[in-house]
Amino acid sequence: MNTVFKIIPVLIATIFVSAFTLKPVHNHPYNIGDVVKDFSLKNVDGQMVSLSDYKDVKGVIVTFTCNTCPYSIAYEDRIIALDAAYAGKGYPVIAINPNNPSVRPGDNFEAMQKRAKKKGYTFPYLVDEGQKVYPKFGATKTPHNYVLQKTNKGFVVQYIGAIDDSSRYPKAVKERYLENAVDALLAGKAVDVKKTKAIGCSIKV
């Protein structure tokens, strides 16, 4: 019994010290209404791109996508079309590849460069080196999409989820969630559908 009573204070002391020395775990990804922190990621042209670079916009469309996921490939032309439709209205696309290239070699930087050139991307295609940015957004799929509205507080999340309701077949689309969100913001209205389920491949870590 004496041994037990000697061990208990040691255990309590260990727990107490650990509570103050362990690094805090941040499990609070962005939600609707949150202000997004600035980031700086390398584009396929070798230049660094940050949210703060977008000074004369009304907002941005952030899409976490990649080269290799069938869902991302199915949505690729629609993402290009989104930039064509909305960049001139103040909502350009920013594409970010969140995948670990050591797990998925087809998503390495050189492959990203080739893909962007082949498809004629009109928007940045950024590499999330070290996979530090996508967890802050809470992205889990490729593609996973976010509409950010620029305000005096910064870039505020107004929509999270899928581009539309037909991940594989563009001709079957009935609900264009992301476009509806941007159109509402451009009209000075609230977004009706603020969240939908992103359908795609899991992000490769």
C-alpha positions as CSV (number, residue, x, y, z in Angstrom):
1,M,0.0,0.0,0.0
2,N,2.9,2.4,0.8
3,T,4.2,1.9,-2.7
4,V,0.8,2.7,-4.2
5,F,0.6,5.9,-2.2
6,K,4.1,6.9,-3.4
7,I,3.2,6.3,-7.1
8,I,-0.1,8.4,-7.0
9,P,1.6,11.8,-6.4
10,V,4.1,11.1,-9.1
11,L,1.3,10.3,-11.6
12,I,-0.6,13.4,-10.7
13,A,2.5,15.5,-11.1
14,T,3.2,14.0,-14.5
15,I,-0.3,14.7,-15.7
16,F,-0.1,18.2,-14.4
17,V,3.2,18.9,-16.2
18,S,2.1,17.3,-19.4
19,A,-1.0,19.5,-19.5
20,F,1.2,22.6,-19.6
21,T,3.9,21.3,-21.9
22,L,2.1,19.4,-24.7
23,K,1.5,21.4,-27.8
24,P,-2.1,22.3,-28.2
25,V,-4.0,20.5,-30.9
26,H,-6.0,22.8,-33.2
27,N,-9.1,20.9,-34.4
28,H,-11.2,23.9,-35.5
29,P,-11.2,24.2,-39.3
30,Y,-12.8,27.2,-40.9
31,N,-16.6,27.4,-40.8
32,I,-19.1,29.7,-42.3
33,G,-18.4,33.3,-41.2
34,D,-14.8,32.6,-40.2
35,V,-12.0,34.9,-41.5
36,V,-9.3,33.0,-43.4
37,K,-5.7,33.6,-42.4
38,D,-3.3,34.5,-45.2
39,F,-1.2,31.9,-46.8
40,S,1.7,31.8,-49.2
41,L,2.0,28.8,-51.6
42,K,4.1,28.2,-54.7
43,N,2.3,28.4,-58.0
44,V,3.2,26.2,-61.0
45,D,5.0,29.2,-62.5
46,G,7.4,29.2,-59.5
47,Q,6.0,32.4,-58.0
48,M,4.6,32.6,-54.5
49,V,0.9,33.4,-54.3
50,S,-0.9,34.7,-51.2
51,L,-4.5,35.8,-50.4
52,S,-3.1,39.2,-49.7
53,D,-2.1,39.5,-53.3
54,Y,-5.8,39.7,-54.2
55,K,-6.4,43.4,-53.5
56,D,-8.9,44.3,-56.1
57,V,-11.4,41.5,-55.8
58,K,-14.8,40.9,-54.2
59,G,-13.8,37.4,-53.1
60,V,-12.2,34.2,-54.3
61,I,-13.2,30.7,-55.1
62,V,-10.7,28.3,-53.4
63,T,-10.7,24.7,-54.7
64,F,-8.6,21.9,-53.3
65,T,-8.0,19.6,-56.2
66,C,-5.3,17.5,-57.8
67,N,-4.1,15.7,-61.0
68,T,-5.0,12.2,-60.2
69,C,-8.4,11.9,-58.6
70,P,-11.1,10.9,-61.0
71,Y,-13.5,13.3,-59.4
72,S,-11.1,16.2,-59.8
73,I,-10.5,15.3,-63.4
74,A,-14.3,15.2,-63.9
75,Y,-14.6,18.7,-62.4
76,E,-11.6,20.2,-64.1
77,D,-13.4,21.8,-67.1
78,R,-16.0,23.1,-64.7
79,I,-13.4,24.7,-62.5
80,I,-11.9,26.3,-65.6
81,A,-15.3,27.5,-66.6
82,L,-15.9,29.0,-63.1
83,D,-12.8,31.1,-63.5
84,A,-13.8,32.2,-67.0
85,A,-17.3,33.2,-65.7
86,Y,-16.4,34.8,-62.4
87,A,-12.9,36.2,-62.4
88,G,-14.0,39.2,-64.4
89,K,-16.8,39.7,-61.9
90,G,-14.4,39.8,-58.9
91,Y,-14.4,36.1,-57.9
92,P,-11.3,34.4,-59.4
93,V,-10.4,30.8,-58.8
94,I,-7.4,29.7,-56.7
95,A,-6.7,26.0,-57.0
96,I,-4.6,24.2,-54.4
97,N,-3.2,20.7,-54.6
98,P,-3.2,19.2,-51.0
99,N,-1.9,15.7,-51.8
100,N,1.4,14.4,-50.5
101,P,3.4,13.6,-53.7
102,S,5.4,10.9,-52.0
103,V,2.1,9.0,-51.6
104,R,0.7,10.1,-55.0
105,P,3.7,10.8,-57.4
106,G,1.2,11.9,-60.1
107,D,0.6,15.0,-58.0
108,N,4.2,16.2,-57.7
109,F,5.1,19.7,-58.7
110,E,6.4,18.8,-62.2
111,A,3.2,16.9,-62.9
112,M,1.1,19.9,-61.8
113,Q,3.1,22.1,-64.1
114,K,2.4,19.8,-67.1
115,R,-1.3,19.5,-66.2
116,A,-1.8,23.3,-65.9
117,K,-0.1,23.9,-69.2
118,K,-2.0,21.1,-71.0
119,K,-5.4,22.3,-69.8
120,G,-4.5,26.0,-70.1
121,Y,-5.3,27.0,-66.5
122,T,-6.2,30.6,-66.3
123,F,-5.8,30.6,-62.5
124,P,-3.0,29.7,-60.0
125,Y,-2.4,26.1,-59.3
126,L,-0.7,26.0,-55.9
127,V,1.2,23.2,-54.1
128,D,0.4,22.8,-50.4
129,E,4.0,21.9,-49.5
130,G,4.1,20.3,-46.1
131,Q,0.3,20.0,-46.2
132,K,-0.2,22.9,-43.8
133,V,-3.0,24.9,-45.5
134,Y,-5.7,22.3,-46.3
135,P,-6.2,21.2,-42.6
136,K,-6.9,24.8,-41.7
137,F,-9.8,24.8,-44.2
138,G,-11.0,21.4,-43.1
139,A,-10.8,20.1,-46.6
140,T,-11.1,16.3,-46.8
141,K,-11.7,15.6,-50.5
142,T,-10.5,16.5,-53.9
143,P,-12.2,18.6,-55.0
144,H,-13.4,20.5,-51.9
145,N,-14.5,24.0,-52.5
146,Y,-14.8,27.3,-50.6
147,V,-16.2,30.7,-51.5
148,L,-14.5,33.5,-49.6
149,Q,-16.0,37.0,-49.6
150,K,-13.6,39.9,-49.1
151,T,-14.7,42.2,-46.3
152,N,-13.1,44.9,-44.2
153,K,-12.2,42.0,-41.8
154,G,-10.5,39.9,-44.5
155,F,-11.6,37.0,-46.5
156,V,-14.7,35.4,-44.9
157,V,-16.0,31.9,-45.6
158,Q,-19.5,32.0,-47.2
159,Y,-19.8,28.6,-48.8
160,I,-18.2,25.2,-48.2
161,G,-18.7,22.0,-50.2
162,A,-19.3,20.7,-53.7
163,I,-19.4,22.6,-56.9
164,D,-22.7,21.1,-57.9
165,D,-24.9,18.0,-57.5
166,S,-23.4,15.8,-60.2
167,S,-19.8,14.8,-59.5
168,R,-19.2,12.7,-62.6
169,Y,-21.7,13.9,-65.2
170,P,-21.8,17.6,-66.0
171,K,-24.9,17.2,-68.2
172,A,-26.8,15.8,-65.2
173,V,-26.3,18.8,-63.0
174,K,-29.5,20.3,-61.5
175,E,-28.1,22.3,-58.6
176,R,-25.1,24.6,-59.0
177,Y,-24.3,25.2,-55.4
178,L,-21.1,27.2,-55.8
179,E,-22.4,29.3,-58.6
180,N,-25.5,30.1,-56.7
181,A,-23.4,31.2,-53.7
182,V,-21.3,33.5,-55.8
183,D,-24.3,34.9,-57.6
184,A,-26.0,35.7,-54.3
185,L,-23.0,37.5,-53.0
186,L,-22.6,39.5,-56.2
187,A,-26.2,40.5,-55.8
188,G,-25.7,41.6,-52.2
189,K,-27.8,38.7,-50.8
190,A,-27.2,36.0,-48.3
191,V,-26.2,32.6,-49.5
192,D,-29.1,30.2,-49.2
193,V,-27.2,26.9,-49.2
194,K,-24.0,27.5,-47.2
195,K,-22.8,23.9,-46.9
196,T,-23.0,20.8,-49.0
197,K,-21.2,17.5,-48.8
198,A,-18.0,17.5,-50.9
199,I,-17.8,14.3,-53.1
200,G,-14.4,13.2,-54.2
201,C,-11.2,11.3,-53.3
202,S,-9.7,11.5,-49.9
203,I,-6.7,13.8,-49.5
204,K,-3.5,11.7,-49.6
205,V,-1.4,12.2,-46.5
